Amino acid sequence: MKHYLQPSLLLEPSGIILHAGTNDLRDSFPRAVAKKLVDLRNLVSSSSPSTKVTIYDESLGKKK
């Protein structure tokens, strides 16, 4: 996933929405998926400190 994100970070955007990890939940433990998201957030913070990161949670938009 990092290789998709890095070109955007060169532009120093004001914000990034990460919609990632949902497919990984089929084959990985939730803790491992969460760690990958935190690693992506840390990549953004170190590469473009002024960029705000939002992690999209698809489950919040679903009706029960």
C-alpha positions as CSV (number, residue, x, y, z in Angstrom):
1,M,0.0,0.0,0.0
2,K,2.9,2.4,0.7
3,H,3.9,2.5,-2.9
4,Y,0.4,3.9,-3.8
5,L,0.6,6.5,-1.1
6,Q,4.1,7.9,-1.6
7,P,3.5,9.8,-4.9
8,S,0.6,11.7,-3.3
9,L,2.7,12.6,-0.3
10,L,5.2,14.4,-2.6
11,L,2.4,16.9,-3.3
12,E,2.1,17.6,0.5
13,P,-1.7,17.5,0.6
14,S,-3.7,19.1,3.4
15,G,-5.4,15.8,4.1
16,I,-5.6,12.2,3.1
17,I,-8.4,9.7,3.7
18,L,-7.2,6.1,4.1
19,H,-9.8,3.5,3.1
20,A,-7.6,0.5,3.6
21,G,-7.5,-2.8,5.3
22,T,-11.1,-4.0,4.7
23,N,-10.0,-6.7,2.2
24,D,-7.1,-7.7,4.5
25,L,-9.6,-8.7,7.3
26,R,-10.5,-11.8,5.3
27,D,-7.0,-13.3,5.7
28,S,-5.4,-11.4,8.6
29,F,-6.0,-10.8,12.2
30,P,-7.6,-7.5,13.1
31,R,-4.5,-6.5,15.1
32,A,-2.3,-7.0,12.1
33,V,-4.6,-4.9,9.9
34,A,-4.7,-2.1,12.5
35,K,-0.9,-2.1,12.6
36,K,-0.6,-1.7,8.9
37,L,-3.0,1.3,9.1
38,V,-0.9,2.8,11.9
39,D,2.2,2.3,9.8
40,L,0.6,4.1,6.9
41,R,-0.4,7.0,9.2
42,N,3.1,7.1,10.5
43,L,4.4,7.2,6.9
44,V,2.2,10.2,6.2
45,S,3.2,12.0,9.4
46,S,6.9,11.5,8.7
47,S,6.8,12.4,5.0
48,S,4.3,15.2,5.1
49,P,3.9,16.4,8.8
50,S,1.2,19.0,8.0
51,T,-1.1,16.5,6.2
52,K,-4.1,15.4,8.3
53,V,-5.0,11.7,8.1
54,T,-8.5,10.3,8.3
55,I,-9.0,6.6,8.5
56,Y,-12.3,5.7,6.9
57,D,-14.3,3.0,8.8
58,E,-16.8,1.5,6.4
59,S,-18.7,-0.2,9.3
60,L,-19.9,3.2,10.6
61,G,-21.9,3.8,7.5
62,K,-23.8,0.5,7.4
63,K,-27.3,0.2,8.6
64,K,-28.2,-2.6,11.0
